[in-house]
Amino acid sequence: MSLMLHCGAMAVKRPQLAKVPTPKPTRTWAPLPHLTLLKMVEHGLAEGGLEIAEEAHGLGHEGNRYFGLLEIRRGDTKHISSWVVGLRNSHDQRFCAGVVAGARVFVCDNLSFSGDVKLEHKHTRNLQSNLGERMPAAIKQLNEFWLRYEQRISRYQSYGMNDVAAHDLIIRVVDAGVCSNRLIPSVLEEWRTPRHKEFQPRTAWSLFNGFTEALKGNLFDLPRRTDALHHLFDAQVGISTSPKDAGIPRNVINN
């Protein structure tokens, strides 16, 4: 499993995480070691009967920002994707310690994350105990999430789209702040001349791949981007969302 990292970030092995110094806590802020978060999630998965097939880790901003991927691969090779758990943590107060569920598409090695299962906590003194208490419930949700995810992708694959509909959705995605104007050419290129034959059918799945292909350069922002992207595509193909989820605010990401 490979990592497509943002400029300045680097892929590392697990032992290197232990070498990253953790800043001293203050009265209101208590950073969590990157390796501690990884071990907590690993333990939670094991307790839930889930095994890690592959793992990949990245560090950015001089080790202050961490993103990890844990792949839980199923034995059924008919699936086009595998289960992925994303972890992120920061030592510079950029974002909370968090876990999010997603998928890796084998054919193009793209990643897609959804907020259906998301576990986050600010770096306070009770972070480790609170995350530990919430972990079992989050792991239990994973199997439900992955069933819904496969149903979602099946709907994307069966939803036909012509150029007019695709161009309209691209503009709405940009208007919602999910991706910047500069990525439109990349998305259009993947839509018009997909590099993989699996995405040649004119469907919502093929267009969705165009976006994930264009967005996969920055793992630190990827969960927010693809979560919002899913909401827009769900609305397009007729998958119902809650009133809270239906409205996607502008500036979901920093362009």
FENWOVEN-V791245 format. One record per helix or strand. SS is the DSSP state (H for helix, E for strand). FROM is the first residue (numbers start at 1). TO is the last residue. If there is no record, write none. Layout:
ss=SS from=FROM to=TO
ss=SS from=FROM to=TO
This chain:
ss=E from=10 to=12
ss=H from=14 to=18
ss=H from=34 to=47
ss=E from=54 to=60
ss=E from=65 to=72
ss=E from=81 to=90
ss=E from=97 to=105
ss=E from=110 to=121
ss=H from=127 to=158
ss=E from=160 to=160
ss=H from=163 to=175
ss=H from=181 to=192
ss=H from=197 to=199
ss=E from=203 to=203
ss=H from=204 to=215
ss=H from=219 to=237
ss=H from=243 to=246
